[in-house]
Amino acid sequence: MRLSRYFLPILKENPREAEIVSHRLMLRAGMIRQQGQGSFSWLPLGKRVLDKVCQIIREEQNRAGALEILMPTIQSADLWRESGRYDDYGKEMLRIKDRQDRDMLYGPTNEEMVTEIFRAYVKS
């Protein structure tokens, strides 16, 4: 693709809200666009870089014989209560109810989910 037809919204000035050097550089290079506090859109150049990093990581994992899994971001609050970490995150953790009125949350990490998967399937 010709550069003249490539969507690359670069910035000439340092964004005021960007304090970290890498954040500033990614914004200025047109890799990301900040949508809100902690929320970013990956623009075409940034998405290409992100995909390349993921490809390198995947190649190294394959070389090491690792397996990849994908877990849901919405998780049962019961798992978090069982681990004792449900209240540790405080009010910042996004908590919701599903259609059956069960407590769910937006999982900030996946330790509880991995533990549940292995508990269900791995027997020693």
DSSP file (Angstrom, degrees, kcal/mol; ACC not computed):
  #  RESIDUE AA STRUCTURE BP1 BP2  ACC     N-H-->O    O-->H-N    N-H-->O    O-->H-N    TCO  KAPPA ALPHA  PHI   PSI    X-CA   Y-CA   Z-CA
    1    1 A M              0   0    0      0, 0.0     2,-0.2     0, 0.0     5,-0.1   0.000 360.0 360.0 360.0 139.8    0.0    0.0    0.0
    2    2 A R    >   -     0   0    0      1,-0.1     3,-1.5     3,-0.0     4,-0.4  -0.473 360.0-127.3 -72.3 142.5    1.3    3.5   -0.8
    3    3 A L  G >  S+     0   0    0      1,-0.3     3,-1.2     2,-0.2    -1,-0.1   0.825 108.7  62.9 -60.1 -32.4    2.1    5.7    2.2
    4    4 A S  G 3  S+     0   0    0      1,-0.3    -1,-0.3     3,-0.1    -2,-0.0   0.723 107.5  43.5 -66.9 -19.5   -0.1    8.4    0.7
    5    5 A R  G <  S+     0   0    0     -3,-1.5     2,-0.4     2,-0.1    -1,-0.3   0.386  92.9 103.5-103.6   1.9   -3.1    6.1    1.1
    6    6 A Y  S <  S-     0   0    0     -3,-1.2     2,-0.9    -4,-0.4    -3,-0.0  -0.701  75.5-124.1 -90.3 134.1   -2.2    4.8    4.6
    7    7 A F        +     0   0    0     -2,-0.4    38,-0.4     1,-0.1    -2,-0.1  -0.671  48.5 152.1 -78.3 106.9   -4.1    6.1    7.6
    8    8 A L        -     0   0    0     -2,-0.9     2,-1.8    36,-0.1    23,-0.1  -0.701  23.5-171.4-140.9  83.0   -1.4    7.5    9.8
    9    9 A P        -     0   0    0      0, 0.0    21,-0.2     0, 0.0     2,-0.1  -0.535  17.5-176.7 -81.0  81.9   -2.6   10.4   12.0
   10   10 A I        -     0   0    0     -2,-1.8     2,-0.4    19,-0.2    19,-0.2  -0.432  16.9-137.4 -79.6 154.1    0.8   11.6   13.5
   11   11 A L        -     0   0    0     17,-1.9    -1,-0.0     1,-0.1    19,-0.0  -0.891   7.8-159.6-111.1 141.6    1.0   14.4   16.1
   12   12 A K  S    S+     0   0    0     -2,-0.4     2,-0.3     2,-0.1    -1,-0.1   0.769  76.8  54.1 -88.2 -28.5    3.5   17.1   16.0
   13   13 A E  S    S-     0   0    0     15,-0.0    -2,-0.0     1,-0.0     3,-0.0  -0.730  92.4-103.4-106.8 154.5    3.3   18.1   19.7
   14   14 A N        -     0   0    0     -2,-0.3     2,-0.1     1,-0.1    -2,-0.1  -0.629  43.3-114.8 -72.0 127.8    3.6   16.0   22.8
   15   15 A P    >   -     0   0    0      0, 0.0     3,-0.9     0, 0.0    -1,-0.1  -0.429  17.2-135.6 -63.7 136.2    0.1   15.3   24.2
   16   16 A R  T 3  S+     0   0    0      1,-0.2     8,-0.0    -2,-0.1    -2,-0.0   0.865 101.6  53.8 -61.5 -38.3   -0.3   17.0   27.6
   17   17 A E  T 3  S+     0   0    0      1,-0.1     2,-0.8     2,-0.0    -1,-0.2   0.642  87.6  91.7 -76.1 -13.0   -2.0   13.9   29.2
   18   18 A A    <   +     0   0    0     -3,-0.9    -1,-0.1     1,-0.2     6,-0.0  -0.735  40.8 161.2 -89.3 109.3    0.8   11.5   28.2
   19   19 A E        +     0   0    0     -2,-0.8     2,-0.3     5,-0.0    -1,-0.2   0.790  54.0  75.5 -95.2 -33.5    3.4   11.4   31.0
   20   20 A I  S  > S-     0   0    0      1,-0.1     4,-2.5     2,-0.0     5,-0.2  -0.639  79.4-132.3 -86.7 137.4    5.2    8.1   30.1
   21   21 A V  H  > S+     0   0    0     -2,-0.3     4,-2.8     1,-0.2     5,-0.2   0.899 105.8  49.6 -56.3 -46.7    7.6    8.3   27.2
   22   22 A S  H  > S+     0   0    0      1,-0.2     4,-2.4     2,-0.2    -1,-0.2   0.884 111.1  50.5 -62.8 -37.6    6.3    5.2   25.5
   23   23 A H  H  > S+     0   0    0      2,-0.2     4,-2.1     1,-0.2    -1,-0.2   0.933 111.7  48.0 -62.8 -46.9    2.7    6.5   25.7
   24   24 A R  H  X S+     0   0    0     -4,-2.5     4,-2.7     1,-0.2    -2,-0.2   0.922 112.7  48.2 -59.9 -46.2    3.8    9.8   24.2
   25   25 A L  H  X S+     0   0    0     -4,-2.8     4,-2.4     1,-0.2     6,-0.2   0.897 110.5  50.4 -64.9 -40.8    5.7    8.1   21.4
   26   26 A M  H  <>S+     0   0    0     -4,-2.4     5,-2.4    -5,-0.2     6,-1.1   0.888 113.3  46.4 -66.3 -37.9    2.8    5.8   20.5
   27   27 A L  H ><5S+     0   0    0     -4,-2.1     3,-1.1    -5,-0.2    -2,-0.2   0.942 115.0  46.0 -66.2 -47.5    0.3    8.7   20.4
   28   28 A R  H 3<5S+     0   0    0     -4,-2.7   -17,-1.9     1,-0.3    -2,-0.2   0.848 109.8  54.2 -66.0 -34.1    2.6   10.9   18.3
   29   29 A A  T 3<5S-     0   0    0     -4,-2.4    -1,-0.3    -5,-0.2    -2,-0.2   0.531 113.9-115.7 -78.9  -4.9    3.5    8.0   15.9
   30   30 A G  T < 5S+     0   0    0     -3,-1.1    15,-0.5    -4,-0.4    16,-0.5   0.770  80.0 124.3  77.4  25.0   -0.2    7.4   15.2
   31   31 A M  S   <S+     0   0    0     -5,-2.4    12,-2.3    -6,-0.2    15,-0.3   0.835  75.5  12.9 -84.1 -35.1   -0.2    3.9   16.7
   32   32 A I  E     -A   42   0A   0     -6,-1.1     2,-0.4    10,-0.2    10,-0.2  -0.905  59.7-148.1-137.1 162.2   -2.9    4.5   19.3
   33   33 A R  E     -A   41   0A   0      8,-2.0     8,-2.8    -2,-0.3     2,-0.5  -0.991  24.0-129.0-132.9 126.3   -5.7    7.0   20.1
   34   34 A Q  E     +A   40   0A   0     -2,-0.4     6,-0.3     6,-0.2     3,-0.1  -0.630  24.8 178.9 -78.3 124.6   -6.7    7.6   23.6
   35   35 A Q  E     -     0   0A   0      4,-3.0     2,-0.3    -2,-0.5     5,-0.2   0.719  65.7 -34.4 -94.3 -27.0  -10.5    7.3   24.0
   36   36 A G  E >  S-A   39   0A   0      3,-1.5     3,-2.2     0, 0.0     2,-0.4  -0.945  98.4 -32.6-175.2-177.2  -10.6    7.9   27.7
   37   37 A Q  T 3  S-     0   0    0      1,-0.3     3,-0.1    -2,-0.3    -3,-0.0  -0.404 131.9  -9.6 -59.5 113.1   -8.6    7.3   30.9
   38   38 A G  T 3  S+     0   0    0     -2,-0.4     2,-0.5     1,-0.2    -1,-0.3   0.583 112.2 112.5  75.3  10.5   -6.9    3.9   30.3
   39   39 A S  E <   +A   36   0A   0     -3,-2.2    -4,-3.0     2,-0.0    -3,-1.5  -0.969  41.1 173.9-123.0 123.1   -8.9    3.2   27.1
   40   40 A F  E     -A   34   0A   0     -2,-0.5     2,-0.4    -6,-0.3    -6,-0.2  -0.940  26.5-142.3-131.1 148.0   -7.2    3.2   23.7
   41   41 A S  E     -A   33   0A   0     -8,-2.8    -8,-2.0    -2,-0.3     2,-0.7  -0.913  25.2-131.1-101.6 135.6   -8.0    2.4   20.1
   42   42 A W  E     -A   32   0A   0     -2,-0.4   -10,-0.2   -10,-0.2   -11,-0.1  -0.795  23.8-153.2 -86.9 118.4   -5.3    0.6   18.2
   43   43 A L     >  -     0   0    0    -12,-2.3     4,-3.0    -2,-0.7     5,-0.3  -0.377  35.9 -87.0 -84.9 169.5   -4.8    2.4   14.9
   44   44 A P  H  > S+     0   0    0      0, 0.0     4,-2.0     0, 0.0     5,-0.1   0.849 126.7  44.1 -50.9 -46.2   -3.5    0.6   11.7
   45   45 A L  H  > S+     0   0    0    -15,-0.5     4,-2.1   -38,-0.4   -14,-0.2   0.938 116.4  46.7 -65.6 -45.5    0.2    1.1   12.5
   46   46 A G  H  > S+     0   0    0    -16,-0.5     4,-2.9   -15,-0.3    -1,-0.2   0.880 110.6  53.0 -62.7 -38.6   -0.2    0.2   16.1
   47   47 A K  H  X S+     0   0    0     -4,-3.0     4,-2.6     2,-0.2    -1,-0.2   0.883 108.0  51.0 -65.2 -38.4   -2.3   -2.9   15.3
   48   48 A R  H  X S+     0   0    0     -4,-2.0     4,-2.0    -5,-0.3    -2,-0.2   0.919 112.5  46.0 -63.9 -42.9    0.4   -4.1   12.9
   49   49 A V  H  X S+     0   0    0     -4,-2.1     4,-2.5     2,-0.2    -2,-0.2   0.931 113.0  49.8 -64.5 -45.7    3.1   -3.7   15.6
   50   50 A L  H  X S+     0   0    0     -4,-2.9     4,-2.5     1,-0.2    -2,-0.2   0.914 110.8  49.7 -59.2 -44.5    0.8   -5.4   18.1
   51   51 A D  H  X S+     0   0    0     -4,-2.6     4,-2.3     1,-0.2    -1,-0.2   0.886 110.2  51.0 -61.9 -39.3    0.2   -8.3   15.7
   52   52 A K  H  X S+     0   0    0     -4,-2.0     4,-2.3     2,-0.2    -2,-0.2   0.913 110.0  48.7 -66.1 -42.7    3.9   -8.6   15.1
   53   53 A V  H  X S+     0   0    0     -4,-2.5     4,-2.5     1,-0.2    -2,-0.2   0.923 112.0  49.6 -61.8 -44.4    4.7   -8.8   18.8
   54   54 A C  H  X S+     0   0    0     -4,-2.5     4,-2.7     1,-0.2    -2,-0.2   0.889 109.7  52.0 -61.3 -39.5    2.0  -11.4   19.3
   55   55 A Q  H  X S+     0   0    0     -4,-2.3     4,-2.4     2,-0.2    -2,-0.2   0.916 110.0  48.1 -63.4 -43.7    3.5  -13.4   16.4
   56   56 A I  H  X S+     0   0    0     -4,-2.3     4,-2.1     2,-0.2    -2,-0.2   0.923 113.4  47.6 -63.2 -44.5    6.9  -13.3   18.0
   57   57 A I  H  X S+     0   0    0     -4,-2.5     4,-2.6     1,-0.2    -2,-0.2   0.923 111.9  50.0 -62.2 -44.6    5.5  -14.4   21.4
   58   58 A R  H  X S+     0   0    0     -4,-2.7     4,-2.7     1,-0.2    -2,-0.2   0.898 109.5  51.4 -62.4 -41.4    3.5  -17.2   19.7
   59   59 A E  H  X S+     0   0    0     -4,-2.4     4,-2.3     2,-0.2    -1,-0.2   0.911 111.8  47.0 -61.9 -42.4    6.6  -18.5   17.8
   60   60 A E  H  X S+     0   0    0     -4,-2.1     4,-1.7     2,-0.2    -2,-0.2   0.891 112.1  50.0 -67.6 -39.3    8.6  -18.6   21.1
   61   61 A Q  H  X>S+     0   0    0     -4,-2.6     5,-2.8     2,-0.2     4,-0.6   0.920 111.5  48.7 -64.0 -42.8    5.8  -20.3   22.9
   62   62 A N  H ><5S+     0   0    0     -4,-2.7     3,-1.0     1,-0.2    -2,-0.2   0.906 109.5  52.4 -62.2 -41.8    5.5  -22.9   20.1
   63   63 A R  H 3<5S+     0   0    0     -4,-2.3    -1,-0.2     1,-0.3    -2,-0.2   0.846 110.5  48.4 -62.9 -33.8    9.3  -23.4   20.2
   64   64 A A  H 3<5S-     0   0    0     -4,-1.7    -1,-0.3    -5,-0.1    -2,-0.2   0.520 117.7-113.9 -83.7  -6.0    9.0  -24.0   24.0
   65   65 A G  T <<5 +     0   0    0     -3,-1.0    -3,-0.2    -4,-0.6    -2,-0.1   0.681  63.0 153.9  81.9  18.1    6.1  -26.5   23.5
   66   66 A A      < -     0   0    0     -5,-2.8     2,-0.3    -6,-0.2    -1,-0.2  -0.413  35.8-137.7 -78.5 156.0    3.6  -24.3   25.3
   67   67 A L        -     0   0    0     -2,-0.1     2,-0.4     2,-0.0    -1,-0.0  -0.871  13.0-135.3-113.1 149.5   -0.1  -24.4   24.6
   68   68 A E        -     0   0    0     -2,-0.3     2,-0.3     2,-0.0   -10,-0.0  -0.836  20.4-178.9-108.1 140.6   -2.3  -21.4   24.2
   69   69 A I        -     0   0    0     -2,-0.4     2,-0.4     2,-0.0    -2,-0.0  -0.916  16.6-145.6-129.8 161.2   -5.8  -20.9   25.8
   70   70 A L        -     0   0    0     -2,-0.3    -2,-0.0     0, 0.0     0, 0.0  -0.996  18.5-168.0-129.3 126.0   -8.3  -18.1   25.6
   71   71 A M        -     0   0    0     -2,-0.4     2,-0.1     1,-0.1    43,-0.0  -0.794  26.1-100.7-116.4 155.4  -10.5  -17.3   28.6
   72   72 A P        -     0   0    0      0, 0.0    41,-0.1     0, 0.0    35,-0.1  -0.378  15.7-144.8 -71.8 150.7  -13.5  -15.1   29.0
   73   73 A T  S    S+     0   0    0     33,-0.1    34,-3.3    -2,-0.1     2,-0.6   0.776  87.7  72.4 -84.3 -28.1  -13.2  -11.6   30.5
   74   74 A I  E    S+B  106   0B   0     32,-0.2     2,-0.3    30,-0.1    32,-0.2  -0.801  73.7 178.0 -88.6 121.5  -16.5  -11.9   32.3
   75   75 A Q  E     -B  105   0B   0     30,-3.0    30,-2.3    -2,-0.6     2,-0.3  -0.825  34.6 -92.9-126.7 159.4  -16.1  -14.3   35.1
   76   76 A S  E >>  -B  104   0B   0     -2,-0.3     4,-0.9    28,-0.2     3,-0.7  -0.523  23.9-143.0 -70.7 132.7  -18.1  -15.8   37.9
   77   77 A A  H 3> S+     0   0    0     26,-2.0     4,-2.4    -2,-0.3     5,-0.2   0.763  96.7  72.3 -66.2 -23.9  -17.8  -13.9   41.2
   78   78 A D  H 3> S+     0   0    0     25,-0.5     4,-2.6     1,-0.2    -1,-0.2   0.888  93.6  52.8 -59.5 -39.6  -18.0  -17.2   43.0
   79   79 A L  H <> S+     0   0    0     -3,-0.7     4,-1.7     1,-0.2    -1,-0.2   0.899 110.8  47.2 -61.5 -39.8  -14.4  -18.1   41.8
   80   80 A W  H  X>S+     0   0    0     -4,-0.9     5,-1.5     2,-0.2     6,-1.3   0.853 111.2  50.0 -72.8 -35.2  -13.1  -14.8   43.2
   81   81 A R  H ><5S+     0   0    0     -4,-2.4     3,-0.7     4,-0.2    -2,-0.2   0.921 109.2  52.9 -66.0 -42.4  -14.9  -15.2   46.5
   82   82 A E  H 3<5S+     0   0    0     -4,-2.6    -2,-0.2     1,-0.3    -1,-0.2   0.877 110.0  47.4 -60.8 -38.5  -13.4  -18.7   46.8
   83   83 A S  H 3<5S-     0   0    0     -4,-1.7    -1,-0.3    -5,-0.2    -2,-0.2   0.651 111.0-122.9 -77.8 -14.1   -9.9  -17.4   46.2
   84   84 A G  T <<5S+     0   0    0     -4,-0.8    -3,-0.2    -3,-0.7     4,-0.2   0.562  87.1 103.5  84.5   8.1  -10.4  -14.7   48.7
   85   85 A R     >< +     0   0    0     -5,-1.5     4,-0.9    -6,-0.2    -4,-0.2   0.399  44.6  97.3-103.8   3.2   -9.7  -11.9   46.2
   86   86 A Y  T  4 S+     0   0    0     -6,-1.3     3,-0.3     1,-0.2     4,-0.2   0.912  95.5  32.4 -59.1 -44.5  -13.2  -10.7   45.5
   87   87 A D  T >4 S+     0   0    0      1,-0.2     3,-1.0    -7,-0.2    -1,-0.2   0.622 101.2  81.4 -88.2 -13.7  -13.0   -7.8   48.0
   88   88 A D  T 34 S+     0   0    0      1,-0.2    -1,-0.2    -4,-0.2    -2,-0.2   0.827  89.3  53.0 -62.9 -32.3   -9.2   -7.2   47.5
   89   89 A Y  T >< S-     0   0    0     -4,-0.9     3,-0.8    -3,-0.3    -1,-0.2   0.635  96.3-158.3 -81.3 -12.9   -9.8   -5.1   44.3
   90   90 A G  G X   -     0   0    0     -3,-1.0     3,-1.2     1,-0.2    -1,-0.2  -0.207  50.0 -30.8  70.9-160.7  -12.3   -2.8   46.0
   91   91 A K  G 3  S+     0   0    0      1,-0.2    -1,-0.2    -4,-0.0     4,-0.2   0.623 123.8  76.7 -71.4 -13.0  -14.9   -0.7   44.2
   92   92 A E  G <  S+     0   0    0     -3,-0.8     2,-0.3     2,-0.1    -1,-0.2   0.764  72.8  93.5 -70.3 -23.9  -12.7   -0.3   41.1
   93   93 A M  S <  S-     0   0    0     -3,-1.2     2,-0.5    -4,-0.2    14,-0.1  -0.557  85.2-120.4 -74.3 128.9  -13.5   -3.9   39.9
   94   94 A L        -     0   0    0     -2,-0.3    12,-2.5    12,-0.3     2,-0.4  -0.569  34.9-173.3 -72.6 117.3  -16.4   -3.9   37.5
   95   95 A R  E     +C  105   0B   0     -2,-0.5     2,-0.3    10,-0.2    10,-0.3  -0.933   8.7 166.5-116.6 136.0  -19.2   -6.1   39.0
   96   96 A I  E     -C  104   0B   0      8,-2.3     8,-3.2    -2,-0.4     2,-0.4  -0.851  30.4-122.0-138.9 171.9  -22.3   -7.0   37.1
   97   97 A K  E     -C  103   0B   0     -2,-0.3     6,-0.2     6,-0.2     2,-0.1  -0.949  23.7-138.3-117.4 141.8  -25.3   -9.4   37.3
   98   98 A D    >   -     0   0    0      4,-2.1     3,-2.0    -2,-0.4     6,-0.0  -0.227  41.2 -84.1 -86.6-174.5  -26.1  -11.8   34.5
   99   99 A R  T 3  S+     0   0    0      1,-0.3    -1,-0.1     2,-0.1    -2,-0.0   0.745 131.5  53.1 -65.2 -23.1  -29.7  -12.6   33.3
  100  100 A Q  T 3  S-     0   0    0      2,-0.1    -1,-0.3     0, 0.0    -2,-0.0   0.221 120.7-109.4 -94.9  14.6  -30.2  -15.1   36.1
  101  101 A D    <   +     0   0    0     -3,-2.0     2,-0.3     1,-0.2    -2,-0.1   0.732  68.5 149.8  65.9  25.4  -29.2  -12.5   38.6
  102  102 A R        -     0   0    0      1,-0.1    -4,-2.1   -25,-0.0     2,-0.3  -0.664  53.8-105.8 -86.7 145.8  -25.8  -14.2   39.4
  103  103 A D  E     + C   0  97B   0     -2,-0.3   -26,-2.0    -6,-0.2   -25,-0.5  -0.555  48.5 167.6 -72.4 128.5  -22.9  -12.1   40.4
  104  104 A M  E     -BC  76  96B   0     -8,-3.2    -8,-2.3    -2,-0.3     2,-0.3  -0.836  13.0-163.6-131.5 169.1  -20.3  -11.7   37.7
  105  105 A L  E     -BC  75  95B   0    -30,-2.3   -30,-3.0    -2,-0.3     2,-0.9  -0.987  32.4-105.4-152.2 160.8  -17.3   -9.5   37.2
  106  106 A Y  E     -B   74   0B   0    -12,-2.5   -12,-0.3    -2,-0.3   -32,-0.2  -0.812  48.6-129.6 -86.9 107.0  -14.9   -8.2   34.6
  107  107 A G        -     0   0    0    -34,-3.3     3,-0.0    -2,-0.9   -31,-0.0  -0.421  21.4-167.5 -68.8 116.8  -11.8  -10.2   35.5
  108  108 A P  S    S+     0   0    0      0, 0.0     2,-0.3     0, 0.0    -1,-0.2   0.743  79.8  13.6 -73.3 -22.0   -8.7   -8.1   35.9
  109  109 A T        -     0   0    0    -36,-0.1     4,-0.1    -3,-0.0     3,-0.1  -0.863  68.9-133.6-140.9 175.5   -6.6  -11.3   35.9
  110  110 A N     >  +     0   0    0     -2,-0.3     4,-2.7     2,-0.1     5,-0.3   0.233  68.7 109.2-121.0  14.6   -7.1  -14.9   35.0
  111  111 A E  H  > S+     0   0    0      1,-0.2     4,-2.4     2,-0.2     5,-0.2   0.924  84.5  48.0 -57.9 -44.5   -5.6  -16.9   37.9
  112  112 A E  H  > S+     0   0    0      1,-0.2     4,-2.1     2,-0.2    -1,-0.2   0.904 112.4  48.8 -62.8 -41.4   -9.0  -17.9   39.2
  113  113 A M  H  > S+     0   0    0      2,-0.2     4,-2.2     1,-0.2    -2,-0.2   0.909 111.7  48.2 -66.7 -43.1  -10.1  -19.0   35.7
  114  114 A V  H  X S+     0   0    0     -4,-2.7     4,-2.6     1,-0.2     5,-0.2   0.912 110.9  51.9 -63.3 -42.5   -7.0  -21.1   35.1
  115  115 A T  H  X S+     0   0    0     -4,-2.4     4,-2.4    -5,-0.3    -1,-0.2   0.908 109.9  49.2 -60.2 -42.2   -7.3  -22.7   38.5
  116  116 A E  H  X S+     0   0    0     -4,-2.1     4,-1.8     2,-0.2    -1,-0.2   0.902 110.5  50.3 -64.6 -42.0  -10.9  -23.7   37.7
  117  117 A I  H  X S+     0   0    0     -4,-2.2     4,-1.7     1,-0.2     5,-0.3   0.945 114.8  42.9 -61.6 -48.4  -10.0  -25.1   34.3
  118  118 A F  H  X S+     0   0    0     -4,-2.6     4,-2.5     1,-0.2    -2,-0.2   0.865 110.5  55.9 -69.0 -35.1   -7.2  -27.2   35.8
  119  119 A R  H  < S+     0   0    0     -4,-2.4    -1,-0.2    -5,-0.2    -2,-0.2   0.882 111.7  44.9 -61.9 -36.9   -9.3  -28.3   38.7
  120  120 A A  H  < S+     0   0    0     -4,-1.8    -2,-0.2    -5,-0.2    -1,-0.2   0.826 129.6  19.2 -76.5 -31.9  -11.9  -29.6   36.3
  121  121 A Y  H  < S+     0   0    0     -4,-1.7     2,-0.6    -5,-0.1    -3,-0.2   0.710 103.2  77.8-117.0 -24.9   -9.6  -31.4   33.9
  122  122 A V     <  +     0   0    0     -4,-2.5     2,-0.4    -5,-0.3    -1,-0.1  -0.808  51.1 176.6 -99.6 121.1   -6.2  -32.2   35.4
  123  123 A K              0   0    0     -2,-0.6    -4,-0.0     1,-0.1    -3,-0.0  -0.966 360.0 360.0-120.4 135.7   -6.0  -35.1   37.8
  124  124 A S              0   0    0     -2,-0.4    -1,-0.1     0, 0.0    -2,-0.0   0.395 360.0 360.0-120.9 360.0   -2.8  -36.3   39.3
